[in-house]
Each structure stands twice: as C-alpha cells, then as structure tokens.
Amino acid sequence: MKRFFLISVCVLVLLAATGCSNQALLIQPVSAKRTLKEQVIQKPTGLARDKVAVIDVDGILTNHAKSGLLGRSDNPVSLFMEKLARARTDRAVKAVVLRINSPGGTVGATDAMYHALTEFRQQTGKPVIVSMLDLGASGGYYLACGADGIVAQPSCVTGSIGVILQTMSFKGTLDKIGAKAVAIKSGELKAMGSPLKDLEDTERDVLQRIVMSQYNIFLAVVAKARSGIAQDKLRSLADGRVYTAQQALDAGLIDRIGYPEDAIDWAKQRAGLDKCQVVIYHRPVDYKPNAYATAMSPLEAGALVNVGLPHWLSASGPQFLYMWQPDLE
C-alpha cells in the first residue's frame, strides 16, 4: 500500500510538472527481457531475405559496465560480442557494417574486440566495412583495422596511433598538509605508478617498456591492415597525432570518405547483394530509425548532464590505453 502511494505521488508530480506546458507524459509498459532485438532500418522495394547488419561501437572501449546518473549500462565488450554472435548465427546476414564513434579505450578491451572481429571474418567469410562518424581514434582505429575496408565521414577525426599510461602524483599536496604515504610491499616496484608518490626513474623505465611493447602491437595491427604503407612511413604517421578524413585518406589509413549509406552500399557490393534489408540490433524500448542511431540503453541515453570523471580518473588504478586524450596535454 505504501509503495502504491509513493508511485501515485510521483505520477501526480510529473503530471503537474508537464500540465502547464505543451509537453505530454507517456507511461508505457515495456518488456523486462534484455535480449537483443532486430530492427529493420532500410527496406528495399519488393521482397528481400538477405540482410546487412549494422553494429555500432560508441564511446570509450572498456571491459566493464558503464555507470551514469540513472544507472549502469552494458559492458561494451560484452555487447559487441553479443551483436557479432547474432550476425554470425543469422544465415540471412551476408555482410556487416561496423559503425564506430569512439576515442578508443583500454588496451585489453580494444584487443579483445579486434580479435573477435577478425575471428568473425575468418570463420563466416562475411565482409565487414567500417563506417567512422565523428571520431575513430586510437583504439577506435585499432578496431577498424580488423575490417575489410574503412569509410570515414568528411568531418571525422581518426588516427592517434599510440599508447598512453596516465597517472599523477599527489606527493606535493601531501607534503604541504604534513601527510605521508606508507606502503608495505613485497618488492621495490610493487607500488609503481601510485599517485601517492613521485614516479622514480626505474619505475618510469619499466612502464615505458610496457608502453612501447603495446605500441608495437598496435603498429603490427595497422601494418597488417594497411599493407600498402611502408614501415618507415607508418612509424612517422604513428606518433600519436590525429588526422582529418582527407589527411587519413591521403596517408592510406582509410579507404574512402563517405557516410554510413556509402559503407552500406560498399558492404552490399562486397557481398554481391542486389536487394537486401539493413538491420540494427538493440535492447528493447530503444527505437532505431536509421544507420545513424546508436544502440545505447535507455539508462545511458537518459542523463541530461554529464558529470562523469575522465576515464583515467574514474578507473580503479592506472591503465594502459589506446585512447586519444587531448584534454590531458
């Protein structure tokens, strides 16, 4: 009874808030099932059984669920695997368009998604074309290298080939307030990268070697995908800078400049399709009208004010990142 009363009060408050304006309140029952739904976003004239699946990758690539003001949303790696599995098992899906809008993310999450994408291509033989929208940088570009071709919007920013480990030191602040950090450790380097102490030369050398090792992995991925770029030229391109779509095309880092529709048309050509449906996968409730629509959950899309911390501050500890972070320079 008490719960019913509270719900009734909340509904009345919402009605009062919208009653003096031209806004309406819609209360709609929804399914509690979280299984991915398929929605057709493009229909051909006449009947067509074959499909091109649009799989979207948005935001920072991390292997944990994202938190926001209104709750937690999907783990990006898990969601990506789930969508790939859906496209893999559907025999009517003849090609995939991977729509990327991401600055990158953690090394582990990026590599896991890249590996899943290359396995998908090898095992199914279905062509994959990437469509990069606003941003396809660092880990976003790393993932794109797992496809058969890359199309970038004219306004896209891409590149940022490199690795970063971001940390900080509060030692100066602790000294000013008379506080001292004490760590009981099994080895001299166990507290390496701690924000409670300055980074020592030995620690910096160890971390730098790890960064360069992961950087070489990134270079190998790009070299495999963009085999037409000479090694010396690739290293000069891979200094961490970002590129416009035209600069990336001139350098050989992408194949074409165009929009999602162009990527879909290219995927159709690669799959030898004349007529087909274009579908997108999403959670229940979300409505997806076209190839620009994201597949964020309602919780993730509902926040009006972004009060989140930068990823490297909100993380539980220092992380190696394939990510473009211009705000840190």
N, C-alpha and C positions, 0 to 999 in steps of 0.2 A: 504494500500500500504506500509506504514511504517512497519507494523508488518510482512508482507511478506518479506520485505527487510532484517529485522533483522533475521528472520528464515533462509533465504538463506545464510547470512553471517555465522551464527552458523554452518550450514551444511558444508560450504566450509572450515571453520576452522577445523572441525572434520575430514574431508576428508584429509586435508593437514597433520594433526597430525598422521594419520594412513597410509599415502601414502608411507612413507619411511620404512615401516616395513612389516612383513607378517601378520599383523592384518587387519581385514575387518570390515567395519561399516555396520550393518544391520538395516535398518529402516523398521519397521513392524507395520501396523495398528492393533490396539487392540480394543476390546470391552470396552465401558465405564461402562458396567454393573458390579457390585461388588458382585453379588450373588455367593455363593459358588458353585464351580464346583466339580464333582466327577471324579476321575481318577483311572482307574484300574492299580494297580502296580504288580499284580500277577494273572496270569490266569492258571486254571487247564487244563489238556488235556481233550478235549470234552466239551460239554455244561454244564454250571452250572449257576443257577439263584441265589442261596444263596450267601451271602456276609459276609465278616468280615471287619468292618470299622476300620481303623487306625486313631485315633485322637491324634494329637500332642499338647503338652504343653511345650513351650520353654521360657526360660528367667525368669525374675522377674514377680511374680504374683501381678498385681496391677489392680485396678478398674478405670483406665483411659488410654487414648490413649498414646502410647509411642512417643516421639519426637526424631528425628535424624537430621543429616546434610541435608538430602534430603527430609524431610517432616515428617508427622505423620503416624503412622501405627495403626493397630487395637487395641482396648481395649481388653486385654487378657481374661477378664471375659466374655465380650460380645461375643467374637469369640468362646470361649469354649462352651457357651450356644447354640450358633448357630449351631455348629457342632453336639452337643448332640441332638438337635432338629431334625437335618437332619437324624441322625441314628435312632432316635425314630420313625419317621414317615415312614421310609422306611421298609416295611414289609420283604423285602429280606435280610435286615441286621439281622443276627442271633446272632452276638457277636461283641464286641468292644475290640480293643487293645489300651490302653491309653499309648502313648509313651511320657515319662516325661524326660526332661532335664532342671532342674531348681534348683536354690539355695533356693527357697521359695519366700516369698513376704509379703505383708501386712496381718494382721490378718483377716480383713474383706473380702478381695478378696479371700484368701485361704479358709475360711469357706464357702463362697458363692459357690465356685466351688465344694467343698466337698459335700455340701448339694445337689447341682444339680446332682452330680454323684450318690449319694445314692438314690435320688428320681428316677433317670433314671433306676437303677437296680430294685427297688421295683415295679415300675409301668410297666415296659416292661418285666421283667424276663430274659432279655438278659444278658449273662455273660460278665463281664469286667475283662480283665487281663492287669496289668500294666507292661510295659517294661521300666526300667530305664536305661538310657545311661550313659553319663559321670557323671551326678550329679542328685541326687534325695534327696536333703537335706531339713530339716526343713519343710517349707510349701509344698515343693515338696513331701516329705514323708507323710505329713498330708493328702494330696490329694490322694496319693497312697493307703492309708488305707481305702478309700471308695470303693475299687475294690474287686473282688473275690480272686485275687491272685497277687503276686508281683514277677517279674523276674528282676534281675539286671545283667548288664554286668559284667564280671570279673573285669574290671577296674573301675567300678562305685564307687562313694563316696556317702554315704547316712547317715541317722541318723540326728544328730543335732536337737534333740527333745528339744525344748525350745522356749523362747520368749525374745526379746531384744527391748529396747527402747533406741535409740541412740540420744543424744543431745550433746551440747558443750557450753562452756562459753567463751565469748569474754571480760569479765569484766576486766581482767588484761590488755588487749590491750587498752581498753577504758580509763582506769586509766592513762596509760602511755601517751596518747595523750590529756589528760585533758577533755575527753568527759564523760557525764553521761546520762544514760538512765532513762527516767521518764515515768512511766505508770500510767494512771488514771484508776483505776479498781474498780469494784463493791464489790470485796471480796479479802481477803489476798492471796488466792490461784489462782486467775484468771490468773496471768502471770506465772504460774507454768511451768517449762521447757523452759522458754525463754532463748535464747543464750546470751542475754544482761546482765544477772545476774547469780551469782552462785546459784546452787541448794541448798536450805535450807533443814534441817533435816525433817521438817514437810512435805515438798513437796516430798522429796525422799520417805518417808514412804507411802504417798498416791499412788505414781506411782508404788512403789514396790508391793503394794497390788493388783493393777490392773494387773501388770505383772504376779503375781502368780495366779490370778484368770484365766487368759487366758492360763497360763501354765497347770493348772488343766483340762481345756477343752481339750487341746492337749493330755494330758495323758489319758483322758477318751476315746478319739477317737482311740488312739493306743491300749488301753486295750480292746476295743470292737473288733477291727480288729485282734489283736494278743492275743486271749483269752488263749492261752497256756502258756503265760508268767506270772509268779506270780507277784503280785503287788510290793513286795519289790524288786524283781529283775528288774522290769520295771523302778522303780524310780532310781535305780542305773545306768541303761542304759541311762536314760533321763536326763543326766547332761549337755547336750549341745554338747557333743563331736560327731565327725563324725566317720563313720566306713567304712572299705572296704567291698566289697560284701561278701567275705568269713566270715569276722567277723559278719556281719549282719545276714548271714545265720546261723552261729553257735549260735547266740543270739536269733534266732527266729523272727527277724524283717522282714525278707523276706522269700519267699518260695523256690525259685530256683535261680541258677546262669545260665545265658544264654543270648542269643541275641534276637533281635526283631523277627527273624524267629521262635525261640523257643516259644516266647509268642504267636505268631500267631497260631502255632501248638496246644498249650495248649487251646487257645480260641476255636479252631475248635473242640477239644475233648469235652470241656465243653458244646458246643452247639450241639454235636452229628453230626457234619458235616463230610462228606467224601470228596466231591468235592465242592469247592466254589471259588469265586473271592475275592481278597483282594483289597479294595479301600481306597483312601485317599481323604479328602476334602481340597480344596484350592481356593484362589482367582484366577480370570482369569490372564493369562500371565505366572504364575509360572508353571514350568514343574517338575513333581514328578516321578522319575524313580523307586523308591523302598521305603521300610519302614524306611530307614534312612533319607529320605528327609524331611526337615521342611516345614511348610506352612506359612513362613513369607511372607509379602507383598514385592513387588519389591522395594519399598522405604526403607524398613527396611533392606533388604539384600544388598542394593547398597552402603552403606557407607564403604569406604576402611580404614578410620582412625577413631578409637574410641576416641572421645574427650569428651564423656559424663561424668558427675559427678556421684559419688556414689549415689545410690537411696536416702539415708538418707540426702544427701546434696541438691539434686535437688528437694526434696519434699517441699511442701508449709509449712510444720511445722513438729514437732515431730510425729512419727508414731510408733505404736506397730507392731512389725514384727515377723513373723515366718520365719526367714531367717538366713542362715549361712553367717556371715560377718567376715572372718578371717583377712581381712586387717585392721580391726578396733582395734585389740587387741594390 
